[in-house]
């Protein structure tokens, strides 16, 4: 890829909103983000307060999405769940991106044997089904919302590192790197000042494409009992609890699932479009 | 020496270092589990130092790590996965007992995925930008955002609990319908997209125009001429998905309470049964590598051009 100039923010936003899907995604995402930020003021009830309504009560005007087994307001729990899901998703992507970019840049820059060994190891890691790798890491770290985010983040590192390595290789042979070397720039300086800025568009694209699946994967771990633990208001954990009562109270699983679906879809719609705008050629490729 | 071997032998030998590295990573990662493995092996029951020492010796945990590692590799190579902490049974037998539910589900999901994906992919690819194409491609886009456990639960609720068309539990073939659909839906989206793009590309080729001009029916053109050349990417996708699925559809098995390898892995992690976790991950990744190899050998037979490429 060439050095895609990052557009000024206003033009970037205008171009990102260029398709109906991206507009729909942005609107849903904006609602979710606002809901997450203002959850403490918007929720009618304390998300963890029990017996604020009858157990498994159906949706009503007081309790828009109904109540769970402990008489907690599902609407309030979903709003608070949005905070956790979005925060955990961002944390997860940040872990994969920072570590993956660092690793990919370094092995490509060192080249030779380091590169060969690095690529071989990365390829082996990519042979693990993503969910199995994440579960293996949870086995080491132990269950919990933070550990689940860490596990999903770590399991995403090899893929990012592989793409960044390829992208770095195309840059290392270019003139500006040679001239930086010629004027005596140190290796760290070349990596930090010359290579990293040129890789940023790809990093942003990778991050925007990964955020949706990061949110989904961490919710999946919680659903499996390996992530956020009760009584935390987390969508995956709520779905897991709702599974038991769906015969009598389907709303306990319908609304958390809907929230998760909308969050992942809106992030994917915006991310997909953003990747086209930032780098039409890199989107969807895996180097 | 390698260069003079037949291409398939080179490929087969080529997986040895991959298997070795994969197993080493599994061993290395599980070494990082905090806490004394002997305590975990005893399931937290209080024991005297003597009992602990005996157990440590029995499990080989008194040896230095590199000895443990070599023993591990030696055992893996002959398929000995050790004994589970909680059941005390050989892990290989425990896995063998659970292979069937996972395999049935994998095959069921694959069947639904292939039927849906091929039909929709061909329909979309023959008339790009027609209504079937638009509908299929937008559904596929939405589909990647759907949590599979949610879809599974909605299917249970609508078809199992409300309409009562299918049982939601049990070992029968009818209890396999909903979980297979859950998995199949996800396979179908990716498959339809691949078939569509491959078909659009092939249908534009000269030999397809020739086939048309010979007066062949559209079914014959698609089945005999176009699909043959568009088939490798979809087969790769299906093969790799199948490879993941026979290790257990972790989420779907949980939703439908099926006792397969996926739910076994979750239970093993929750109970900190390290040999069982290790055995399951080794089994899953090995199956993945071996199926990958079989796919490559298959392409080599189907398409001689692939054989000459570098291993």
Contacts between the chains, C-beta under 8 A, distances in Angstrom:
chain1	res1	chain2	res2	distance
A	21	B	141	7.7
A	120	B	21	7.0
A	121	B	21	6.9
A	121	B	25	8.0
A	124	B	18	6.2
A	124	B	21	4.5
A	124	B	22	5.5
A	124	B	25	6.5
A	125	B	25	7.0
A	127	B	18	7.1
A	127	B	22	6.3
A	127	B	285	6.1
A	127	B	288	5.9
A	127	B	289	6.1
A	127	B	292	7.7
A	128	B	22	7.6
A	128	B	281	7.7
A	128	B	285	5.7
A	128	B	288	7.8
A	129	B	244	4.5
A	129	B	247	6.5
A	129	B	284	6.7
A	129	B	285	7.9
A	129	B	288	6.8
A	131	B	250	5.6
A	131	B	251	7.6
A	132	B	247	6.6
A	132	B	250	7.7
A	132	B	265	7.4
A	132	B	281	6.1
A	132	B	284	5.5
A	132	B	285	7.3
A	135	B	250	7.1
A	135	B	265	6.2
A	135	B	266	7.3
A	135	B	269	5.9
A	136	B	26	7.2
A	136	B	29	5.8
A	136	B	30	7.7
A	136	B	277	7.1
A	136	B	281	5.6
A	137	B	29	7.2
A	138	B	269	6.2
A	139	B	30	7.2
A	139	B	33	6.7
A	139	B	268	8.0
A	139	B	269	4.6
A	139	B	272	7.5
A	139	B	274	7.8
A	139	B	277	5.2
A	140	B	29	6.1
A	140	B	30	7.1
A	140	B	32	4.8
A	140	B	33	5.2
A	140	B	34	7.9
A	142	B	34	7.9
A	143	B	270	7.4
A	212	B	144	8.0
A	212	B	145	6.3
A	216	B	145	7.5
A	216	B	147	6.1
A	219	B	147	6.6
A	220	B	147	7.0
A	220	B	149	6.9
A	220	B	251	6.0
A	223	B	147	7.8
A	223	B	149	5.2
A	223	B	251	7.1
A	223	B	254	7.4
A	224	B	250	6.7
A	224	B	251	7.0
A	224	B	254	5.9
A	224	B	266	5.3
A	225	B	266	6.9
A	225	B	270	6.4
A	226	B	266	7.0
A	226	B	269	6.4
A	226	B	270	7.5
A	236	B	147	8.0
A	239	B	147	7.5
A	239	B	149	6.3
A	239	B	150	6.4
A	239	B	153	7.2
A	242	B	153	7.6
A	243	B	153	6.0
A	243	B	255	7.0
A	246	B	153	6.1
A	246	B	156	6.9
A	246	B	157	5.3
A	246	B	161	7.0
A	247	B	161	5.4
A	250	B	157	5.5
A	253	B	150	7.3
A	253	B	153	5.2
A	253	B	157	7.7
A	254	B	154	7.6
A	257	B	147	6.1
A	257	B	149	7.9
A	257	B	150	3.4
A	257	B	153	7.0
A	257	B	154	7.4
A	260	B	147	5.3
A	260	B	150	6.8
A	261	B	145	6.0
A	261	B	146	5.7
A	261	B	147	6.2
A	261	B	150	6.5
A	264	B	145	4.2
A	264	B	146	8.0
A	264	B	147	7.3
A	265	B	142	6.3
A	265	B	145	3.7
A	268	B	141	7.7
A	268	B	144	6.7
A	268	B	145	5.2
